[in-house]
């Protein structure tokens, strides 16, 4: 519970966004009308050689870059805490965490307590790439900032009202009661796009969040009605190291003929497939572009990624009965004009064309924009809203 002196004023909130080997953070001053970013940074390559901590104080434009060992999330949290203390910025009164998957029982943003931690631990099987790391960050953050309320913000919340035709998977009905269904992900990113569009949000919107993880979401009148990822973040598009959609018979074949068990299959599907598996070089699109002139496999990986996204966008156009706007976001979506061009180059039948002079998409029927994913800002907004309600 926040002290009464904070209730009627702006709140300073720390947003934490954990990855498998990284931890991004942003310190925001959140008010009724806007969220102001005060500090931002990231601990990278946690537990690996060449760990780096970099941060920026937006108040005085001071930058910090350190290359030193960051063995675990515990040390990353401690380093963020020290940077906050040294910055002279106001101290946070609440902390928000991005949580990719809360399983079937946790579908709304909520205060983190012992019961929530237990439920998240039980739901780890739904997102084994993400949830254990997020839990680790939460535990260390609760120890480092014991007096602060901490909020879990779920990527799946945005998709909570998916219609049955998209939500239900074609499996025996009794398994549906166990939470085996389509959940959808990148929800905080999608929310941030809607927030940026504001009153200009069209009736039929497609968001292509393209990064190491990638998904395409169809939005009608501001609500998600279908999305490419399924029960887990492993489904849908070809991704950096994830296969995306794959014939289930392939998995059965690998189990029966190659004697792969569940852990081996998980390693193949989540860590050794996608761009990395196709190219044999890298999961990083930038490295693949560099190699594409001499490597047939690197070129194929890029082409397959673009083909996968183009097919999924076409699917969402069919779901929506047309599209008014396609938004590209995420690291690849925002920064790789070659990939955007290749994706949209095959969608001219739907009224999508690229204006080569302006690297923006013309507007005969379907406009295209590039907007930044602002997940951390959405975390800060949700954390502030719950904190002001006294959670």
C-alpha positions as CSV (number, residue, x, y, z in Angstrom):
1,X,0.0,0.0,0.0
2,X,1.4,3.4,-0.9
3,X,1.6,6.2,1.6
4,X,-1.3,8.8,1.2
5,X,1.2,11.5,0.2
6,X,1.7,9.7,-3.2
7,X,-1.9,9.1,-4.0
8,X,-2.9,12.4,-5.6
9,X,0.5,13.1,-7.4
10,X,2.6,11.6,-10.1
11,X,4.3,8.3,-9.3
12,X,7.9,7.4,-10.0
13,X,7.9,3.8,-11.2
14,X,10.7,1.4,-12.1
15,X,9.9,-0.9,-15.1
16,X,11.9,-4.2,-15.4
17,X,11.9,-6.2,-18.6
18,X,13.8,-9.4,-18.3
19,X,15.2,-11.5,-21.2
20,X,17.0,-14.8,-21.2
21,X,20.3,-13.1,-20.7
22,X,19.4,-9.4,-20.4
23,X,17.6,-7.1,-18.1
24,X,16.2,-3.8,-19.4
25,X,15.0,-1.1,-17.1
26,X,13.3,2.3,-17.2
27,X,12.5,4.8,-14.5
28,X,9.4,6.7,-15.3
29,X,7.5,9.6,-13.8
30,X,3.9,8.6,-14.5
31,X,1.0,11.1,-14.4
32,X,-2.6,11.1,-15.6
33,X,-1.6,12.3,-19.1
34,X,1.9,11.1,-19.8
35,X,4.8,8.9,-18.7
36,X,8.2,10.7,-18.6
37,X,11.3,8.5,-19.0
38,X,13.9,9.6,-16.5
39,X,16.5,6.9,-16.7
40,X,17.0,3.9,-18.9
41,X,19.5,1.1,-19.5
42,X,20.2,-2.6,-19.8
43,X,22.4,-5.3,-18.4
44,X,23.4,-7.5,-21.3
45,X,25.0,-10.9,-21.7
46,X,24.2,-11.8,-18.0
47,X,26.2,-14.9,-17.1
48,X,28.3,-14.7,-20.2
49,X,31.7,-13.4,-21.1
50,X,31.6,-9.7,-22.1
51,X,28.7,-8.8,-19.8
52,X,27.9,-5.1,-20.2
53,X,25.9,-2.5,-18.3
54,X,24.9,0.6,-20.1
55,X,22.5,3.3,-18.9
56,X,21.5,6.9,-19.6
57,X,20.2,9.6,-17.4
58,X,17.7,11.6,-19.5
59,X,17.6,14.4,-17.0
60,X,21.2,15.4,-17.7
61,X,22.0,13.2,-20.8
62,X,24.8,11.5,-18.8
63,X,25.7,8.1,-20.3
64,X,27.4,5.1,-18.6
65,X,28.9,2.1,-20.2
66,X,30.6,-0.6,-18.2
67,X,32.0,-4.0,-19.3
68,X,32.4,-6.2,-16.3
69,X,31.1,-9.5,-15.1
70,X,27.4,-9.8,-14.3
71,X,27.1,-13.4,-13.3
72,X,23.4,-13.5,-12.4
73,X,20.2,-11.4,-12.3
74,X,21.0,-10.7,-8.7
75,X,24.1,-8.7,-9.7
76,X,22.1,-7.0,-12.5
77,X,19.4,-5.9,-10.0
78,X,22.1,-4.6,-7.6
79,X,23.8,-2.7,-10.4
80,X,20.5,-1.1,-11.4
81,X,19.9,-0.1,-7.8
82,X,23.3,1.5,-7.5
83,X,22.8,3.4,-10.7
84,X,19.4,4.7,-9.4
85,X,21.1,5.8,-6.1
86,X,24.0,7.5,-7.9
87,X,21.8,9.3,-10.4
88,X,20.1,11.7,-8.1
89,X,16.8,10.8,-9.7
90,X,13.7,10.4,-7.5
91,X,13.4,7.0,-5.9
92,X,10.7,4.7,-7.3
93,X,7.6,4.0,-5.2
94,X,6.6,0.8,-7.1
95,X,8.2,-1.7,-9.5
96,X,6.6,-3.3,-12.6
97,X,7.8,-6.5,-14.2
98,X,7.0,-7.8,-17.7
99,X,5.8,-11.4,-17.5
100,X,5.4,-13.2,-20.8
101,X,3.0,-15.9,-19.6
102,X,1.0,-16.3,-16.4
103,X,-0.7,-19.5,-17.5
104,X,-4.4,-20.0,-17.3
105,X,-4.8,-18.6,-13.7
106,X,-3.0,-15.3,-14.1
107,X,-4.5,-13.3,-16.9
108,X,-4.8,-9.8,-15.3
109,X,-1.9,-7.5,-14.2
110,X,-1.6,-7.9,-10.4
111,X,0.4,-7.3,-7.2
112,X,3.2,-9.9,-6.8
113,X,2.8,-11.8,-3.5
114,X,3.7,-15.3,-2.4
115,X,0.7,-16.8,-4.0
116,X,1.4,-15.2,-7.4
117,X,5.0,-16.4,-7.2
118,X,3.7,-19.9,-6.7
119,X,1.2,-19.7,-9.5
120,X,3.9,-18.3,-11.9
121,X,6.3,-21.1,-10.9
122,X,3.5,-23.6,-11.7
123,X,3.0,-22.0,-15.1
124,X,6.6,-22.1,-16.1
125,X,5.9,-25.0,-18.4
126,X,3.9,-22.6,-20.6
127,X,6.9,-20.4,-21.3
128,X,10.1,-22.1,-20.2
129,X,12.3,-19.7,-22.1
130,X,10.9,-16.7,-20.2
131,X,9.2,-17.4,-16.9
132,X,12.0,-18.9,-14.9
133,X,14.2,-15.9,-15.7
134,X,11.4,-13.5,-14.8
135,X,10.8,-15.3,-11.5
136,X,14.5,-14.9,-10.7
137,X,14.4,-11.2,-11.4
138,X,11.3,-10.8,-9.2
139,X,12.8,-12.7,-6.3
140,X,16.0,-10.5,-6.4
141,X,14.0,-7.3,-6.9
142,X,11.8,-8.1,-3.9
143,X,14.9,-8.6,-1.8
144,X,16.7,-5.5,-3.0
145,X,13.6,-3.3,-2.8
146,X,11.7,-4.9,0.1
147,X,9.5,-1.9,0.9
148,X,8.1,-1.4,-2.6
149,X,5.0,-2.9,-4.1
150,X,5.8,-4.9,-7.2
151,X,3.4,-5.6,-10.1
152,X,3.3,-8.4,-12.7
153,X,2.3,-7.1,-16.1
154,X,1.3,-9.9,-18.5
155,X,1.8,-10.0,-22.3
156,X,-1.2,-12.4,-22.4
157,X,-3.7,-9.9,-20.9
158,X,-4.1,-8.0,-24.2
159,X,-5.4,-11.2,-25.8
160,X,-7.7,-12.3,-23.0
161,X,-10.9,-11.8,-25.1
162,X,-9.8,-13.7,-28.2
163,X,-12.9,-15.1,-29.8
164,X,-13.3,-18.9,-29.5
165,X,-12.6,-19.4,-33.2
166,X,-9.1,-18.1,-32.6
167,X,-8.6,-19.1,-29.0
168,X,-9.6,-22.8,-29.1
169,X,-7.1,-25.3,-30.4
170,X,-8.3,-28.4,-32.4
171,X,-7.5,-30.9,-29.7
172,X,-9.7,-33.1,-27.4
173,X,-12.0,-30.9,-25.4
174,X,-10.9,-32.2,-22.0
175,X,-7.5,-30.7,-22.5
176,X,-8.9,-27.2,-23.0
177,X,-9.9,-27.1,-19.3
178,X,-6.3,-27.5,-18.4
179,X,-5.4,-24.2,-20.2
180,X,-4.3,-25.6,-23.5
181,X,-5.4,-22.9,-25.8
182,X,-4.1,-19.9,-27.8
183,X,-2.9,-17.1,-25.4
184,X,-1.1,-14.7,-27.7
185,X,1.9,-12.6,-26.7
186,X,3.7,-9.3,-27.3
187,X,0.5,-7.8,-25.7
188,X,2.4,-4.9,-24.0
189,X,4.0,-4.0,-27.3
190,X,0.6,-4.1,-29.0
191,X,-0.9,-1.9,-26.3
192,X,1.9,0.6,-26.7
193,X,1.2,0.8,-30.5
194,X,-2.5,1.5,-29.7
195,X,-1.5,4.2,-27.2
196,X,0.7,5.9,-29.8
197,X,-2.0,5.8,-32.4
198,X,-4.6,7.1,-30.1
199,X,-7.6,8.5,-31.9
200,X,-6.0,7.6,-35.2
201,X,-6.3,3.9,-34.5
202,X,-8.2,2.4,-37.5
203,X,-10.9,-0.2,-37.3
204,X,-8.8,-2.9,-38.9
205,X,-5.2,-2.9,-37.7
206,X,-2.4,-5.4,-38.0
207,X,0.7,-5.2,-35.8
208,X,3.9,-7.1,-36.8
209,X,6.2,-7.2,-33.8
210,X,9.4,-8.5,-35.4
211,X,12.5,-9.1,-33.2
212,X,14.2,-12.2,-31.9
213,X,10.7,-13.2,-31.0
214,X,8.1,-12.3,-33.6
215,X,4.3,-12.3,-33.9
216,X,1.5,-10.8,-36.0
217,X,-1.7,-9.7,-34.4
218,X,-5.1,-8.7,-35.9
219,X,-6.9,-5.9,-34.1
220,X,-10.5,-4.9,-34.7
221,X,-11.8,-1.8,-33.0
222,X,-8.9,-1.8,-30.6
223,X,-9.3,-5.5,-29.5
224,X,-7.1,-8.5,-30.4
225,X,-9.1,-11.0,-32.5
226,X,-6.3,-13.3,-33.7
227,X,-2.6,-13.6,-33.3
228,X,0.1,-15.9,-34.7
229,X,1.6,-17.2,-31.4
230,X,-0.4,-20.0,-29.7
231,X,-0.2,-21.7,-26.3
232,X,3.5,-20.7,-26.0
233,X,5.8,-18.1,-27.6
234,X,7.3,-20.8,-29.7
235,X,4.5,-20.9,-32.3
236,X,3.7,-18.8,-35.4
237,X,6.4,-17.1,-37.4
238,X,10.0,-18.1,-38.1
239,X,12.0,-16.4,-35.3
240,X,15.6,-15.9,-34.3
241,X,16.1,-19.4,-32.7
242,X,12.5,-20.6,-32.6
243,X,10.9,-22.7,-35.4
244,X,7.5,-21.2,-35.3
245,X,4.8,-23.3,-36.9
246,X,5.9,-26.8,-37.7
247,X,4.2,-30.0,-38.7
248,X,3.5,-31.9,-35.4
249,X,4.5,-35.0,-37.3
250,X,8.0,-33.7,-37.4
251,X,8.1,-33.8,-33.6
252,X,6.6,-37.3,-33.5
253,X,9.2,-38.5,-36.1
254,X,12.1,-37.0,-34.0
255,X,10.8,-38.7,-30.9
256,X,10.3,-42.1,-32.5
257,X,13.2,-42.2,-34.9
258,X,15.8,-40.0,-33.3
259,X,14.8,-40.9,-29.7
260,X,14.6,-37.2,-28.7
261,X,12.9,-36.6,-25.3
262,X,10.9,-33.6,-24.2
263,X,14.0,-31.6,-23.1
264,X,15.8,-32.4,-26.4
265,X,12.8,-31.3,-28.5
266,X,12.5,-28.1,-26.5
267,X,16.1,-27.4,-27.2
268,X,15.7,-28.0,-30.9
269,X,12.5,-26.0,-31.2
270,X,13.4,-23.0,-29.0
271,X,17.2,-22.7,-29.3
272,X,18.5,-24.3,-32.5
273,X,15.8,-23.6,-35.1
274,X,14.6,-20.4,-36.8
275,X,17.1,-18.1,-38.5
276,X,19.9,-19.8,-36.7
277,X,18.9,-23.3,-37.8
278,X,18.3,-22.4,-41.4
279,X,21.4,-20.3,-41.8
280,X,23.8,-22.3,-39.6
281,X,25.4,-18.8,-39.0
282,X,23.4,-16.6,-36.6
283,X,20.0,-15.7,-35.2
284,X,20.8,-12.0,-35.7
285,X,19.3,-10.5,-38.8
286,X,22.1,-8.0,-39.1
287,X,24.8,-10.7,-39.4
288,X,22.6,-12.6,-41.9
289,X,22.5,-9.5,-44.1
290,X,26.3,-9.2,-43.9
291,X,26.6,-12.9,-44.9
292,X,23.9,-13.0,-47.5
293,X,26.1,-12.1,-50.5
294,X,28.3,-15.1,-50.0
295,X,26.0,-17.6,-48.1
296,X,23.1,-19.2,-49.8
297,X,21.8,-20.4,-46.4
298,X,21.9,-16.9,-44.9
299,X,19.9,-15.6,-47.9
300,X,17.4,-18.4,-47.5
301,X,17.0,-17.6,-43.8
302,X,16.2,-14.0,-44.6
303,X,13.8,-15.0,-47.4
304,X,12.0,-17.6,-45.3
305,X,11.5,-15.1,-42.4
306,X,10.0,-12.5,-44.8
307,X,7.9,-15.2,-46.5
308,X,6.6,-16.3,-43.1
309,X,5.7,-12.8,-42.0
310,X,4.0,-12.0,-45.3
311,X,1.9,-15.2,-45.1
312,X,0.8,-14.3,-41.6
313,X,-0.1,-10.8,-42.5
314,X,-2.1,-12.1,-45.4
315,X,-3.9,-14.4,-43.0
316,X,-4.8,-11.5,-40.7
317,X,-6.0,-9.5,-43.7
318,X,-8.4,-12.4,-44.4
319,X,-9.4,-12.5,-40.7
320,X,-10.1,-8.8,-40.6
321,X,-11.8,-8.7,-44.0
322,X,-9.1,-6.2,-45.2
323,X,-6.7,-4.0,-43.4
324,X,-6.5,-0.2,-42.9
325,X,-3.1,-0.1,-41.4
326,X,-0.1,-2.3,-40.8
327,X,2.4,-1.3,-38.1
328,X,5.9,-2.7,-37.9
329,X,7.6,-2.7,-34.5
330,X,10.3,-4.5,-32.6
331,X,14.0,-4.6,-33.4
332,X,13.7,-5.9,-36.9
333,X,10.4,-4.3,-37.7
334,X,11.6,-0.8,-36.7
335,X,15.1,-0.9,-38.1
336,X,15.3,-3.2,-41.1
337,X,13.9,-1.5,-44.2
338,X,15.1,-4.4,-46.4
339,X,13.0,-6.8,-44.5
340,X,10.0,-4.5,-44.4
341,X,10.3,-4.0,-48.2
342,X,10.5,-7.7,-48.9
343,X,7.5,-8.4,-46.7
344,X,5.3,-5.7,-48.2
345,X,6.5,-6.3,-51.7
346,X,4.3,-9.4,-51.9
347,X,1.2,-7.6,-50.6
348,X,0.5,-5.3,-53.4
349,X,-2.7,-7.3,-54.1
350,X,-4.0,-6.0,-50.7
351,X,-3.2,-2.4,-51.5
352,X,0.2,-2.3,-49.8
353,X,3.0,-0.6,-51.7
354,X,6.3,0.8,-50.8
355,X,7.3,4.3,-51.6
356,X,11.0,3.8,-52.2
357,X,11.8,7.5,-51.9
358,X,10.4,7.9,-48.4
359,X,10.8,4.3,-47.1
360,X,7.2,4.6,-46.0
361,X,4.3,2.7,-47.4
362,X,1.8,4.5,-49.7
363,X,-1.8,4.8,-48.9
364,X,-4.0,3.5,-51.7
365,X,-5.9,1.1,-49.4
366,X,-3.6,0.0,-46.6
367,X,-1.2,2.3,-44.9
368,X,1.9,1.1,-43.2
369,X,3.8,2.8,-40.3
370,X,6.9,2.1,-38.3
371,X,6.4,2.7,-34.6
372,X,8.6,1.9,-31.6
373,X,7.6,-0.8,-29.2
374,X,7.2,0.9,-25.8
375,X,6.7,-2.1,-23.6
376,X,8.4,-0.6,-20.6
377,X,6.3,2.5,-20.7
378,X,3.2,0.3,-20.7
379,X,4.6,-1.6,-17.7
380,X,5.0,1.8,-15.9
381,X,1.4,2.8,-16.8
382,X,-0.1,-0.4,-15.5
383,X,2.1,-0.4,-12.4
384,X,1.0,3.2,-11.6
385,X,-2.7,2.4,-12.1
386,X,-2.6,-0.5,-9.8
387,X,-0.4,1.3,-7.2
388,X,-2.9,4.2,-7.2
389,X,-5.7,1.8,-6.5
390,X,-3.8,0.6,-3.5
391,X,-3.5,-2.9,-5.0
